[in-house]
Amino acid sequence: MESENYSDLDIPIEMLENWQGLIEHIANVASIPTSLIMRLQPETIDVCVTNRHPKNPLHVGDAESLNGNLMCKTVIDSQKMLIVDNALKSQLWCDNPDAKLGLISYCGLPINWPTGKAFGTICMLDNKENGYTDSERQLLILFKNMVENSLTILYQQYVLEEKVKKRTAELEQVNLQLTKALDKYAAAEQIIEQQKYSHDLTGFPNIHELEKQFNANIIASDKPAALVHLRITNLTQIRNNLGLEYSQHITCYIADKLRQLCPVDTYLALLSDDDFAIVYQQGNDDLSNELMVIINNLISGLNEAVSFAGQKVKITRCMGISLYPEHGTNFLELMHNTSVSASECQLHNRDYQVYDASLKAELMDRFQLESQLMHALPNKELSLHYQPLFDVANEKLIGAEALLRWHNPLLGFVGPDQFIPVAEESGMMIEIGYFVLRSAIKQLASWQVSGNDDFFVAVNISPLQLADPILVDTIEALLETHNVKATSLEIEITENVFLGNQDGVLQVLRRIDALGIRIALDDFGTGYSSLSYIHRFPFSTVKIDRSFIANLETSSVNQHLVTAIISMANAFDLKVVAEGIEDKIQANFIENAGGHIYQGYHFGRPVNVDDFTRQYIL
């Protein structure tokens, strides 16, 4: 059996806590005393995570030699599921270590790193004969995939850190051989002197000092240089949610990180609380390679969550890059092009963006979209379409999802995937969100008057709306105004609402739940930590992402995943909505798997309110 090469990689505590939740859940569902995640070591296989059952004889850190008669070793070698109903009745397994502890039945699956190397196993053990049901096996398959998703993220971080270490070591070796060390120290002293005219908290010079330095040292020398615009894209959200003191701490934290991660002769400046400038000049022809070392260092070094006053926040950032003199022959032109690159980088959620002349045209298109969107509400260009929701049991209409649409006289029909991100980033989403809530609740009242008392409407809520302190009071007032029962409204959120202040989100969702409003987790299954959200937050519904429904009739992987998700949701007493149902085969599968609600083109496309009323209500 070939051992994996990453046995020295520590599993983060947060990841272990996630795995603990999986193991506890599968032990509860299967009613067994022991469930495990085992980790392969060079000479042994160790208990990495185990459930906390009083009859579980195994503990974290317990190890068995690979020379023994181990069922987990067989699972790793064969890369297949192993089921042993009763080891005491098997000549092969009657003397294995688990049987000696009283654990006589076993069901296990291999867990691998993304490279294919073995990590270990995930398994269920019972102290009585047990063949394990299909739903328990499918749940084990789902949790195996979730653990492997976690390992993929950990491995990618490991690879990036190794690359950065290698490039950093190469750069340090070159620096040792440079003969112009005194010139570099002299330049550093000059930079320190200039930085006396600086930002109070960070000590960084402002944009005026940056321009003076650039003109004096870069343009005067006429040597190639790079200007980097580093933007902290979620600092405004952090300030709104956690306060000014926290955002100032973030600004100082970034400043300290830049001092640590950038070479000594790099010039650093602060353009605003969330915008930093980095100027790097190299006398030889290796500017691009050395610049990429700096960029990779920044990507890696700014990837950690920041803790302050008992809160932990993940920083999001983007970097725009322009080169002198290739992208500009004076400071203002170069600064403008660097900012254009940063905006493009932020728009497309990239780590960095090097300037290209075509970016200006694309950015102008975005500015045009944003300027038109500012007038969309007063000009009555926004409307709601509704997609029907049907009960799986009898295919009876039970509700609808409200979907925002925009038709602009200049731009024509603009897709939600284009304008909703712009609305969120520009802050317009709060006002637009209240328009959606008002329109949906008012229309719901109209439909219920027509005799559809049990009909409900689902409305999507953005992270910005959840951070609005008057959200819950506004929803309650709208329900009272239109005489609509709270149970007739469903709020849909996605996992990105948890990227900020989770405690604040939890408080808001608890208030919404206390009113009797349903809360649905949209796009379930696309994130490795979905299970932890289900445990902690008051959800009543999960919506299976349409990516799992696609090719359901031909993909055994999708079939197993959907079945396992529905089984797990039922175990938590949650309703399951299957999105993207496009044919009868998919609908039949969802029915047989135990799903509750259909949504998709097979049952009805999103249509405007008049067409929906005519087709489904009257």
N, C-alpha and C positions, 0 to 999 in steps of 0.2 A: 504494500500500500504506500503510495507516494504522499509524503507530507507536504502541506502548504508552506509557503515561504514567508508568511506574515504572522507567525505565532507570537512575535514580539510586539505586535500592534495592540495597543490598549483599546478596549471598547469604551466609548464615552459613557458616562453615568446616565445621561439622558436617554441614550440608546438602550442601555441595559434596563432602565425603568420601563421603556416601551415594551421590550421583550418580556419583562416580568408580567406586564398586563396581558400579553398574548398567552403566556403559559398558564396564568391563573384562570383565564377565561376558558381555555380548552379543557382544563382539569374540571372546572365547574360544569361545563356543558356535557362532558363525557362521564361525569360522576366517577372519577378515578382518583386514587390517592397521589399519583405521581405523574408529572409531565416535566420534560427536560429540554434544554438546549445544551448539547455537548460540544466541546471545542477540542479539536485535534491538536496534540502537541507532538514533538519529535518521537518521544518514547511512550507517551501515555495518551489517554483521552479523558478530559476533565469535565466535571459538571460546571457549566458556565452560568446557567440560570435554572432554577427549579422552583416549583410552587410551594406555598406555605400550608401544607396539609398536615394535621397532627399524625397521620399514619404514613407520611412520606419518610422513608429511612435515609434518603439521600440529601446531601447538603452541598452548597456551592464550594468548590475546591476539591471535592472528592475525586480521586483519580484511579483509573485502572490501567494496568500495563497492556500495551498492544499485543503482547505475547499470549494473552488470555483468550478464552473462548467468549468473544464479545459479539452481541447482536449488532451494536452500533458499527463495529468494524466491518461486518458483512454489508451493512447498508452503504457505507462509504465506498467499499471496494466494488460493489455491484452497481452503485448509483441508481438503485431502485428501492421502492417501498418494500419493507419487510414486515409481515404480520405473523406473529406466533400466538396462537390461541391459548395454548397451555404448555409451557416449557417442560413441566413435569411429565407430560406424556410423550415428549420428544427425546429420542436418544441423542440427537445432536445438541439440544439446548438444556437438558436437565441439570447439567452441572455448571451453567453459566453464573457469574457473580450476582446478577439481579435475582435469579431464582433462589439463591441462598439467602437473600434478604427478604424473601416472601413475595417478590414481584414476579409472577409466573406468566403474565401475558404482555405482549409488546406490539407496538405499531410505530414504525420509524421511517423517516425520510432523510435523504442527504441534504446538507446545506453547503453551497459552494461559493467561493469568491467569484467576482465577475470574470476572472481569468480562467475559470474552470477548475482551479485548485480546490481541494477539499477544505472546508472550514470545520465541519463536524456534522451533527445530526440534530433533528427536532423529533421528539418521540413521546409516546404515551405508554404508561405501564400500569397494570392493575394487579391487585393481590388475589384475584379470582380469574377463572377462565373467561376470556373476552375476545370476540372476533372483530369488534369495533364496526359500527354502522357506516353506511356510505356517507352520510352527512358529517360524521366525525372525521372520516378520512379526508373529505373535501375541505373541511375546516382546517385540518392539519396542512393540506396543500396550500391553502390561502396564506396561512401564517408562515409557512416556509418561504413563499414568495415575498412576503412583507419583510422577513428577516434578511433575505438576499438583497432586497432593495436597499435596506440600511447598509449592508456590507458594500454595495456598489458606491454609495455616497462616501463611506469611510475610505474605500480604496482610491477613489478619485482624489480625495484630499491628500492621501499618502503619496500618490504619484506626483501631484503638483508640488508638494513639499520637497520631494526628492529632486525634482527638476530644479527647483529654486536653489536648493543646497548645492547642487552641482554647478549651476551657473555662477552662484555667489562665490564658490571656491575658486572657479576659474578667474573671475574678476579680481579677487584678492591676490592671486598669484601674479597677475599682470601688474597690479598696482605696486607690488613689491619690487618689480623690475624697472619701474619708471624712474628716470633720472631727474625729473622736474618736481620733486616733492616740495622743495622750498617754495617754488612758484605757486604750488597749490595751497600751501599754508598761508602764503601772503594774500592770495585771493580770498581765502576763507576769512582772514582778519579784516579784509576790506568789506566783505559781506556783513560781518558782525558789526562793524562800525556803522554801516548803512542801516542796519536793522534797529538802531537806536530810535529811529523815527517809525514807530511800529504800533501794532494793536496791543492794547493794555494787557489782555488776558493771555495771548499766545506769544507775544514778542515778535510777531511777524510784521514785516513792512506792508504798507497799504499799496494800492494800485499806482499811486503817484510815484512812490519810491521805486516800485517795480519798473515803471516806464523809464525813470532816470537811469536805473542800473542797466536796463536792456540797451538803451541808446549808447551808454558809455562803454559797455563791455562787449556787447554782442555785435551791434551794427558797426561800431568803431573798429573792431577786430576783423569783421567781414569773414568770420569762420562759421561753419554750419552749427546750428543750435536747434534745440527742441523746446517748445512751449507746451506744457500740459495743463489743462484746466480740469481739476478734480472737483466734482460736485457731489455733496452729500444729499441724495435725492429725497430722503425721508426725514430731514431735520425739522421741517415745518410741522409734519405730523407728530414728531416726538415733542416739539415745543407745545403744540396744542393739547396733547394727551397728558404729558408728564410735567410740563412747566418750563419756564425760562432757565432755571438753574440747571436742570438736566441737559437742555440743549447747549448751554454754555460749556458744561462738562464735556459733551461730545466734541465741540469745536476744539477745546484744549487737548482732548485725547487724540484727535486726528493730527493736530500740530505736533505733538510729541512723537506720534508714529512716523510722521514724515521725516523728522529729524533722525530717527533711528534707521529708517529704511532707505533713505536717499544718500548718495555719496556726499562726502564732505564739501565738495566744490559745487554742489547744487544750490541754486538760489530759490528760496521759498517765500511766498507772499500770501496774504489773506485778502481776497477780493470782497468777501462778505462773510457772514457767519457760516454759511454752508458752501462757499466757493473758495478754493485754494488754487494758487498758480505755482507751477514748478518750471524753472528754467534750467536746462542742462546743456552745456557746451563741451565738445570734445575736440581736441586739436588734431587728432588723426582721422582716418577714413572709416572708423568703426563706430560711428555715432548710432546707427540703426540698431546694431547688435547690443550695444551697451544700454541704449534706451529701453530695449525690450527686457533687459535684466531688471531695470528699475521698475518697469510696468508690472512685470510678474511678481516682483517683491511686494509692490503695493497691493496687488490683487490678493496675494496670500496673506499679507500682514494685516489687511483691513477686513478680513473675513470672520473675525471673532466677534462674538456678542460682547457688548459693553455693559458693565454692572455699575450702578450708582444708586445709593439710597434704597437698597433693597429691591431694585428693579433691574431686569436684564433685557437689553434691546439689541436687535440685530441691525447693523448699519447697512443701508443700501447706497451704492455710489456708482458713478459713471465717470469716464475720463475722455476728454477730447484732446487730440494731439495735432499740432501743426509744426512744420519744419521751416526754419529760416535758412536760406532765402527762398526755398522752393514754393512755399505757400503764402509768402508775404514779404515785402521788402522794408516795411516799417512796423513799429510796435502796434499801432492801432489796427492795422490791417490783419496782422498775425493774431492779435487778441480776439478780434471779431471772428476770424475763421476757426480759431480754437473753440470759442463758445458755440459756434454753429455745430462743430463736431460733437461737443458735449451734449447739446440738445438732441442731436440725432441718436447718439448713444443711449441717452435716457429714453427716448421714444421707443426704441427697439429692444430695450432691456439688455444691452450688451455691456461687457466689462470695459471696453475702450473702443474709440473710433478715430482713425487717422483721417485728416481732412481730405476731401475730394470736392472738386468744383460742383459736382452734381448735387451735393448735399444742400446747397443753398436753395435750389429749386424745390427739393423735397420739403425742406423746412418751410418755405413759403406756402406750399400746399397745406401744411399743417396749420400755419398761422391763419390762412384763409378759412380752413375748416373751423378753427377755434373762434374766429371773429364772427362767422355766420352762426355758430352754435350759441353765441351770447344773445342773439336775437330770436332764437328758435321758440322760446316760450311765449314772449309777448306777441310774436307774429303767428302763434298757433300752428306751428309746423310740426310739433310733436304730437303723437297719438299712441294709443295702445291697441295692439292686436292680442287676440286671445286664442290659445291652443287648448282644445278639450282634454279632459282627464276622465278615464273610464275605469269603473270597478272591474277588476279581473274576474270576480265571481260570476257576474251576470252581464258584463259589458254595458252597464248602465252609466250614463253621464252623471258624474258626481262633482265636477269642478272644472276649473280652467286656470292656466298660468297666464298672467299678464306680461306681455312682451313689448318693450318700448320700440317705437319706430320713428324715423325722422325723414321727412321729404322737404327738401330745400329748393326754392325756385331756381337758384343758381347751380347748385351741386347735384340736383336730382335726388334720388333715393340714396341715403347714406346708411351703410350697414352698422348695426350696433357694435360690432368688433372694431369699427373705425372711430366712432364718436364717443362711446362710453369711456374708453381710457383717457381721451382728451378731457372729457367732463370731470373725471375723477382727479386728474393732475392739475386742472385749472381751478378746482374748487366749486365748479358749477353743479356737481352731482348732488349736493344737498338740496338745492332748489328744485332740480329736475326730479330727484327722488320723492319729494313731497308732492309734486305734480302727479307722479305715478300712483302714490298712495291715495291721494284725493280722488283721482279719476277711477281707480279700481274699486275703492270702497263705495263710491257713489253708484257705479254701475252694478256692483254686487247687490246693493239695496234695491235697485230697479228690478233685477232678475228675481230676487226673492219675493218681491211683491207679486210677481207673476205666478207664484205658487211653487217656487223651487227653494223651499225653506232650508234644505240640507246642502244646498249648493255652496261650494267654497271657492275662493280665488287665492292663488299663490302669487306673491309679489317678491321680487328680488331686492335685497337691501345691500348697499355697498359698505365697505369699511368706514368711509367718511361719514355716512349716515349714522352708523352705530356709535361714532364718537361724538355725535351731536347731543348735548345734554337735554334738549327738549323733545327728542325723538319719541320716547314712550308716551309722554303726555300728549303729544300731537296725535299719535295713533289712537289713543283712548278717546280723545275729543272727537275725532272723525267718526269713530264707531258709534259714539253717543249721538252725534248730529244726524247721522243717517239711519239710526236705529238698527244697526247691524250687530249680530252676535259676534263676540270675539272668536268663538270657535269656527266661524265661517271664514276667517282670514288665516292665511299661512305665510310666514316670513321665510324666504329662502336666503341662505348665506353660503359662501364658499370658504375653504380653509384659509384663504389669504387674509380674512379678518382677524386671524389669530397671530399674525406676524408682529403686531405691536403689543399693546398692553392687554394681556389675556385676562387679568383680574377685572379690568374695566369692562371688557366684552362680556365676561361671565355675569357681572352685576346687571348689565343692560338686558341680557337674554333671560335672566331670572325674573326681571320685572315684566318682560313681555310674556313669559310663560305663566306668571301669576295672573295675568289678565285672562288667560284661557286661549291665547293665540297659539296656533301650531307653529313649530319651528322645524324647518327642514335643512339638512346638510346636503348641499348640491355637489355634483361631481364626485360622489363618494367612491373611494377606491383608487383615486389617482395620486394620493399622497401617502407616504409610508406611516404617518402618525395619525391617520384617521381614527383608529381605535381609541387612542387616548382622549380625543375630543368627545367621542360618544360616551366614554366613562364620565367625563367631567361636566359636560354642558347639557342643558335640558332639551335635547332633540326629541321630536315625536316621529320624524320621518327621515329616511335617507333616500337620495335619488341616485340610482346607478348610472354612472356616466355612459353616454352613448357609445364611447369607444369600446366598452365591454359588450354592448349589444350587437355591434357590427360584426358580420360574418359568424353570427352565433350558430348557424346551422352547419357550418363547416369547420369551425375552430373548436377543438376539444379543450384547449386552454381557456378560451372565453366561457365555454360551458361550465367548466369546473369553477372558475372564478365567480361567475354570476350565481351559481348554486350555493357556493360557500358564503357569499355576501348575504344572500337572502336568508340562509340558515342562521348566520350570525345576527342579522337584524331581528329575526323572529325571536332569537334567544333573549334579546334586549327588549322585546315587546315594541318594536318599531315598525311603522308602516314602510313599505318599499315601493318606490315609483321607478319603473323602468322607462328611461328616456330613449328616444330614437327607434321605436318599434316601427319597422317599415314593411313587414309582411306577416302573414298568418303563422308561418313557421316560428318566427321569433315570439309572437304572442302566445302560441301554444307552449313554448318552452318556459316562458315566464309563469304561466298558469300552473304547469306541472311542478315547477320549482318552488311554488308557494309565494310568489309575488302578489301584490295587492292592487296596484294602480298601473294602467297603461298610459303612455304618452308617446305620440309619434305620428308620422305621416300616414301610416296604415289606418289610423282612426280619425285623423283630422289635422290639416295644416293650420298654422296661425292665420286668422282672418280678422278683419276689422269688426267693430262692435255690432254694426248693423247686420253683416253677414252671419256673425256668430248667433245673434238673436234669432234670425230667420231660420238658420239651419238646425239649431240645437234647443232653443228655448221655447219658441212658439209651437 
